[in-house]
Amino acid sequence: EIDNYALDKRFIRKDGEIVYTNLTVACIRAETGDVRNVLASFQDITDRKKMDDDLHERIKDLDEAQSAMLNMMEDLDEEKAKAEEATRAKSDFLANMSHEIRTPMNAVIGMAHLALKTELTPKQQDYLSKIQSSANSLLGIINDILDFSKIEAGKLDMEAVEFDLLETLDNVANVITVKAQEKENLEVLFYLDPQVPNFLVGDSLRLNQILVNLGNNAVKFTEQGEIVLSAKVIERLDEKVTLQFSVRDTGIGMTDEQQDKLFQAFSQADTSTTRKYGGTGLGLTISRRLVNLMGGEIWTESEAGQGTTFNFTADFGLGKETVKRHFEPAPDLRGLKVLVVDDNATSREILQDILESFTFEVYLSASGTEGLEEIERADRDNPFELVIMDWKMPGMDGIEASRRIKSHPELTKIPAIVLVTAYGREEVMRQADEIGLDGFLLKPVNSSVLFDAIMQALGQEVQDVHRAGPKRERSNEELSAIAGARVLLVEDNQINQQVAQEILQGAGLIVTVANNGQEGVDAAKQNQYDAILMDIQMPVMDGYTATREIRRWESVSANADTDVWGTEDRGQRTEDREQKTDGGTPTSNLQPPTSNIPIIAMTAHAMAGDEQKSLQAGMNGHVTKPIDPDQLFATLQKWIKPVAE
């Protein structure tokens, strides 16, 4: 019988070195149990012991590191929670401030709008127009702050819908040319490369926002010269196109140091307290974020005193719209001899490029005097048949040059003249009519507008396509389809009640006012309306709760007796519109709803997600304050069933 024993032993040598060993002992016993032999061996395990110790030390270090990491993660979670709480607090603060600012601004802008419709002296008209303009400028600042907060919170979504690029550029032109016309010697020019497709898929409103911001900046920092907005194709694939837009000005320019600060939020290139140019410092930051969301980049090229060019790229889908105007004149007009008279070299080049794309033979002159001489030198057998004449030129202006051409005794053929100007002044238009000019255009012009004007000047038939004009209110004739509609206005602020009520009544609608959400619910249950305009933040009951209550009541009422109530048609209300009651209040009939009544939020809540909250509460639309009459009526026309139906 053999017994085995093992244990580790530590020995110290004479030199002090420690040696670790493993002692193994085997005992061989006799049948009686007595030990007959003992076998012992020592194995040096010093290296193994060191390896084991190192391994245990590493495990200990890892445990400590893991513990530290867990503590760090707990700290990070705590910091993240604090940051999220701070973000929520900031968002809540911005939302509350937005509401508090927009509510009185609705009164300022709304009352100015109503006052401008009354009989006023010229001085009163001037005062009120300036009040309205200043209030709209303040609203623009608020919108910038809100857009910035939406982007920071990651709640700004980009649309992907088909749009016409020419229409978008027309809208941009309508905005920035108004500001440019306030300066005496500043022209705005657009150039669209022929390769750029007309129909794109993307977010046209955000593209418009970027271009308007860059254009307005260019106008602000440019006293004279020109601002040129251009677009060209960078890359085109089967379903996608990358465009580069540029806005170039001849303004004050920037140093390298100023350019480094351009896209920082809340910063200005000029931070001195006496700076000439104001602004929130958010416009370019917002533009850069929007460009990034559109898959592009934005950059600048500038030199102090030499002007600035902002460039940005953006990705778009290709629109499925296949109808594209081909600007080809009739066969007898091809090769038409045309003279462009303009003192601005860039304008001459743009007009030449467009006219040559029409197959015309183009000649250029830099002044009225040169233009007149060019016409006089022309071959009598091949005279000029069309003149594109700029108005404001040094020396002889376009009106005088046109007058001399029209009354020239030695010309065998008097050419048609289209006056093109960057200044839409009534006296210029009147003078153009007096001397019998054949067309009048405002810069910037695009191919479509110029082609139509030329064809009309030459007596040719043109398509019924017009350049988009400035935003205007819908006329009473356009609103006649919903005139007489019964609208419940749920609003707690008395001034806002007055503003909305007068705007709506001015369009022929019958308005009933409820002072809070509970009154709105009671009114909806007792009377039939064609639409409800619902404020959100109100005492007693807020707009979300009121909407849910109305929807719950509609659902319960409809399910209670479908045979009776489900057969009624909401159009019955339109037939009853002529039966107006005293004060414009619908007669209380305690009848169940004929269908879900359109409920439209009309609120100062304009933060990211507010519209979605309205829809989730059961509303059909969302209109922000200050009230834009055009937006309000467009929404009402969408949801109110016309009388004729």
C-alpha positions, 0 to 999 in steps of 0.5 A, a space after each residue: 500500500 502506498 500513501 502519497 503526500 504533497 506540500 509546498 515548501 519555501 527555502 532561503 538560500 545563503 545569498 538570501 534568494 527565496 526558492 519555492 519547492 513542491 515536496 512530494 512524499 510517498 510512503 510504502 506500507 507493509 500489510 501490517 500497516 508499518 512504513 517500510 519505505 519513504 520516497 521523497 522528491 523536491 521540485 523547484 516551482 519558483 518560476 511557476 510560483 512567480 507566474 501564479 503570483 503575477 496572474 493573481 496580481 493581474 486578476 486583482 488589477 482587472 477587478 479593481 479596473 472593472 470596479 473603477 469602470 463600473 463606478 465611472 459608468 455610474 458617474 457617466 450615467 449620472 452625468 448623462 441624466 443631468 445633461 438630459 435634464 438640463 436639455 429638457 429644462 432648456 427645451 422647456 424654457 425655450 418652449 415657454 419663452 416662445 409661447 410667452 413672446 409669440 402671444 403678445 406678438 400675435 396681438 402686435 402683428 395682428 392689430 397692425 394687419 387689421 389697422 392697415 386695412 382701414 382708412 389711414 392718413 399717409 403718415 399713419 400708413 407709414 407708422 403701421 407699416 414700420 410697426 408690422 415690418 419690425 414685428 416680423 423682423 423680431 419674429 424672424 429672430 425668434 424663429 432662428 432661435 427655435 430652429 437652432 434649438 430643434 437642430 440641437 435637440 435632433 428634432 428637425 426632420 427633412 422632407 423628401 417631396 418633389 418641387 420645382 427649383 425655379 419656383 423656389 428660386 422665385 420665392 428667394 428672389 421675392 424676399 432678397 430683392 425687396 431688401 436690395 431695392 432699399 440700396 441705390 446701386 445694388 443688383 441681384 442676379 441669378 444664373 442657373 446652369 442649363 444642366 440643372 434639372 427643374 424638378 427635384 426631390 428634397 426639402 424645398 422650404 429648407 433650401 429656400 431658408 438657406 438661400 434666403 439667409 445667405 442672400 440677406 446676409 449678402 445684401 446686408 454687407 453689400 452697399 453697391 455692386 452685385 449679388 449673384 446666386 448661381 447653381 450648377 451640377 456637381 454629380 448626377 446619377 440615375 436617381 440622385 443629383 448633387 448641386 452646388 449653390 453659390 452666393 457671391 457679393 461685392 461687399 465688405 469681405 472678411 479676414 481669415 480671422 473673421 471667417 474662422 468665427 462664421 459658423 459659431 453659434 451666437 457669434 458675429 464676425 464683428 463683435 465690437 459694441 459699435 458694430 454696424 451690422 446686427 443679427 443673432 449670429 445664428 443664421 449661418 450656424 443653422 444654414 450649416 446644420 441644414 446643409 449637413 442634413 441635406 448631405 452637403 458641405 458649406 464653405 466660404 471664399 472671401 477677402 477683406 474689401 473684395 467681397 464674399 462667396 458662400 458655396 454649399 452642396 446638397 443632394 437631391 433626388 430627381 423628380 418624376 415630373 417629365 414636363 419641362 419647358 423647352 425654350 425654343 422659338 418658332 422657326 422664323 425667330 431662330 437666329 434672331 438678332 438681339 442687342 443686350 445693353 447693360 452696364 453690369 458685365 455679369 448681367 450681360 454675360 448671364 443674359 447672353 448665355 440665356 439668349 444664346 440658348 434660345 438660338 439667338 444671335 447676341 451682341 453686347 453694349 455696356 451703356 445706352 450710348 454704345 447701344 444706340 451707336 450699335 443699332 445705328 451701325 447695324 446692316 440695314 438688311 440685317 437690323 436688330 429685332 430685339 433689344 434687352 435694355 437695362 434701366 439704370 446706367 451711367 450717362 444715358 439711362 435705359 429710358 432715354 436710350 429706348 426713347 431715342 431708338 423708338 423715335 429714330 428717323 433713320 432706322 428701317 426697322 424699330 426693334 422691340 425693346 424689353 426693359 430690365 431693371 433691378 428697381 421696381 419703381 412705379 415711375 420707371 414702369 410709367 415711363 416705359 408705358 409712355 414711350 411704348 416699350 414692349 416688355 418690362 422685367 425685374 431682375 433677377 430673371 430666369 430663362 422662363 420669364 425672359 422667354 415669355 417676355 420676349 415672345 410676348 414682345 414679338 407678338 407670339 403666343 406664350 404659355 400661361 406661366 408667370 413668375 411667382 409674385 410676393 406672398 399675398 392674402 387670399 382674396 374674398 373671391 377665393 374664400 367664397 367657397 367657405 364663406 358662411 362657415 361656422 367656426 368655433 374659436 377656443 381662445 383665452 386671450 381677449 386680444 387674440 380673440 379680437 385679432 382672430 375674430 376680425 380676420 375670420 369675419 372679414 372673410 365672411 365666416 361666422 365665429 363663436 368664441 369660447 374662453 377656455 377648453 371646457 367652454 369649447 367642449 360644451 359648445 361643440 356638444 351643443 352646436 354644430 360647427 364646420 371647424 374648431 380653432 383650438 388654442 393649446 395653453 388655456 386655463 380650466 382645460 387645455 387644448 389637448 384635453 379639450 380635443 380628446 374630450 370632443 373626440 371621445 364624445 364623437 366616438 361615444 355618440 356615433 357608436 350609441 346609435 349608428 343607424 340614426 346618426 351615421 346616416 347624416 352627412 356633414 354637408 348638411 351643415 353647409 346647407 344650413 350656413 345661410 340660416 345665421 342666428 343672432 350674433 352669428 351663433 349656431 342654433 343649439 339643437 343638442 344633436 349628435 355629431 354628423 362626423 368628426 369635426 375638423 379641429 385645428 390648433 392655433 397656438 403660440 407653441 412652435 417648438 419641435 414636436 408641437 405639431 405632432 402633439 396636436 395631431 396625436 391629441 386628435 387635431 387635424 392641423 396646426 397653425 402657429 401664432 402670430 397668425 398668418 392669414 394666408 396660412 390660416 385660410 389655406 388650412 381652413 379651405 383644406 378642412 372645411 367642406 365648400 358650400 357648393 359640395 
